[in-house]
Amino acid sequence: MCGGLAIPKGICEKPNVSRVAKKACGPHLEWRIPQIEDLKAAVLAADQDDFATDAEVSAVVARLPRKCTSRTAAKPAPRCRAA
């Protein structure tokens, strides 16, 4: 945290980073940093062969709106997310 903003310490402490830049980056980093951490956890799980079972995938597909399941998995309908 840097002055109440979710900016990594290494960036915050740089003398040439202006207050305006820090404020502008804060909102972006507030969602980006957790997203990167989630991706790191997913890669670690994949490295450990921890993949979803067929039953888990079926359960997620069952929660999707009907229109989302009518397309192929390679090209899902836009804005289709599990509930």
C-alpha positions in Angstrom: 0.0 0.0 0.0 1.2 3.5 -0.8 -0.7 6.4 0.7 -3.9 4.3 0.9 -3.5 3.1 -2.7 -2.9 -0.5 -3.7 0.5 0.2 -5.3 3.3 -2.2 -4.8 6.0 -0.9 -2.4 8.8 -1.0 -5.0 6.8 1.3 -7.3 5.6 3.6 -4.6 9.1 4.3 -3.3 10.5 5.5 -6.6 11.2 9.2 -6.3 10.3 9.9 -9.9 6.7 8.5 -9.6 4.4 11.5 -9.3 1.4 11.6 -7.0 -0.8 11.9 -10.0 0.7 8.7 -11.6 0.2 6.9 -8.3 -3.4 7.9 -8.1 -4.0 7.0 -11.7 -2.4 3.5 -11.3 -4.2 2.7 -8.0 -7.6 1.7 -9.3 -6.0 -0.4 -12.1 -3.7 -2.2 -9.7 -6.5 -2.8 -7.2 -8.0 -5.4 -9.5 -4.9 -6.3 -11.5 -2.8 -7.5 -8.6 -5.4 -9.9 -7.3 -5.9 -11.1 -10.9 -2.2 -11.9 -11.2 -2.2 -13.7 -7.9 -5.2 -15.8 -9.1 -3.3 -16.7 -12.3 -0.2 -17.7 -10.3 -2.3 -20.0 -8.1 -3.9 -21.5 -11.3 -0.5 -22.1 -12.8 0.7 -23.8 -9.6 -2.4 -26.0 -9.5 -1.9 -26.9 -13.2 1.7 -27.8 -12.5 0.5 -30.1 -9.8 -2.0 -31.7 -12.3 -4.9 -30.3 -10.3 -7.5 -30.0 -13.1 -11.3 -30.0 -12.9 -13.0 -33.3 -13.1 -15.7 -34.1 -15.7 -18.3 -33.8 -13.0 -17.0 -30.3 -11.9 -17.0 -29.1 -15.5 -20.5 -30.4 -16.0 -21.7 -28.6 -12.8 -20.3 -25.3 -14.1 -21.9 -25.8 -17.6 -25.2 -26.7 -15.9 -25.2 -23.2 -14.2 -24.7 -21.3 -17.5 -27.7 -19.8 -19.3 -29.0 -22.0 -22.1 -27.8 -19.6 -24.8 -24.3 -20.0 -23.6 -24.2 -23.7 -24.0 -25.3 -23.6 -27.6 -21.9 -22.6 -29.0 -18.7 -24.6 -29.1 -16.3 -24.4 -26.2 -13.7 -23.0 -28.5 -15.9 -20.0 -29.2 -18.2 -19.3 -26.3 -21.0 -16.7 -26.5 -20.0 -13.3 -25.2 -20.6 -12.5 -21.6 -21.4 -16.1 -20.7 -20.2 -16.7 -17.1 -21.1 -19.3 -14.6 -23.5 -18.1 -12.0 
